[in-house]
Amino acid sequence: MTILLTGADGYVGWPTALRIASHTDDRVLLVDNFARREWVDEVGSVSATPVHPIETRLEAAEEAHGLTNLSFVEGDLTNKDFVDEILEVHEPDTIVHTAAQPSAPYSQITTWRRRIETVGMSEQRLISTGPSQRRSARI
């Protein structure tokens, strides 16, 4: 069984991934596009809490907690081809959708509306997949 967790690099996604992975032997596939990191840099800010690269976080999860069932794929959920491929290749049985955009940096960005629409598009891509990808996944 595979559990797909979106927004895995985020404040909610990462601890959720650790919690899920620590309670199952199933594979937990993490997906993120690292947009938050880009947006924080874009406004000349820094994260309120230090955020290590995903590779470092995965290594730490294994060393500190013995979690070997986490894997990561970088990709954008607004890209239909990416979503179709991830669902077809990995055939998740469960989808935990924590992908979102934090609000703090956006008060300084003039294209905030475009970014909010992006989150809606990612949710739509996950929900409106074709019958071949939809299978019986729980969202």
N, C-alpha and C positions, 0 to 999 in steps of 0.2 A: 504494500500500500504506500502511496505517496501523498504527503500533505504539502500543498503549495501555499507559501506565505508571501504575500506581496508587501512592499514597503519595509523590507527586512533591515534596511540600514537606519531606520527611523527610531525615534524615541519610544514608540509603542511597539513597532515591529520586532526590534532586536530582543527585548526582554520577553516578548511573547514567543518568539522562536525558541529561546532558551528554555522557557517553561514547557512548551509543547514537546521539544526534543527530549527533555528530561523525564517525560512521562510516557514515552512510547519507544518502541524499537523501529517504528516505521521511518522511512526516509522523509526528512523535512527539507523541501526544496525552497530556498530563499531567492526572491527576485527583488531587484531594486535598480533604478536608473541613476542613482546618486544625484538627483536634481537638487536636493536640499543642500548638499555640499557646494554645488555650483552656485546656487542662489545666495547662500551666505557669503561666499567669496565675491559675488557680483555686487553686493551692497557694501563691501568693505568691512564686513563684520567678522566675528568669530563665534563659534558655537559656545553656548552657555556651559556645556560640559565637554571635556575632551572626547573626541570621537576618533578612534583608531581606524586604520584601513580595514576593510572587511576580511582580508586574509589574516591579519593579526587577530581580529576578533574570533574568527573560526578556530585558529590555533589555540587561543586562550580558552575557548569553550571546551576544546578537547583536553587540554592540559589541566585546567582547573576543575572541570565537571565530568570529564570522561565522555563527552558527547562526540560520537563518531558518525552520527546519522544526519548531520547538517551538510548541505551542499549549496552552492551559490551560482546563480546565473544573472549576469547583468543584462538588463533590457528595459525597454519602455513600453508600458502597457497601453499607450495610445497608438502604438504601431500594431495594426491588425495582423500583419504577417508574423510578427514576434509572438503575439498572443496565440494565434493558431498553431504555430510551431511548438511552443512550450506545452500547450495542452495536448497536442498530438504525440509528441515525443515522450513526455513524462506521464501522461494520463493520470492526473491527480484525482484521488478519491475525495479529497476535501480541499477547499480553498478558503484560506483565512486572509481576508482583504484588509490590510492595515495601511495600504498606500494612501498618502495624503500629503498635503503641503502645510508646513507649519506657518502660523500667521505672522510671527514677529518680523521676519525680514521683508515681508510684502508691503508693509506700510511705507517702505522706502522705494518700492519698485513701481514704475508707472504702467507696466504691462500686467498688473495683477489679475485683471479680468481674463486675459488669455490663459494664465496659469490655473485659475479656478476652473475654467472650461476644460483644461487638460485633465484634471482629476475626474471630472464627470465622464470624459471620454474613456478613461481607463476602466471605470466601473462598467460602462456600457460594453466595452470590448469583452470583459470577463463574463458578463451576463448573457450577451447576445451572440454567443458562438454558435456555429452550425451544429446540427444534430450529431454529426460524427465526432465532434469534440466534446459535446455536452455530456454524453454518457449519463452516469448517475452521480456526478460530483455534487457534493454539498457545498454551498456557498454561505 
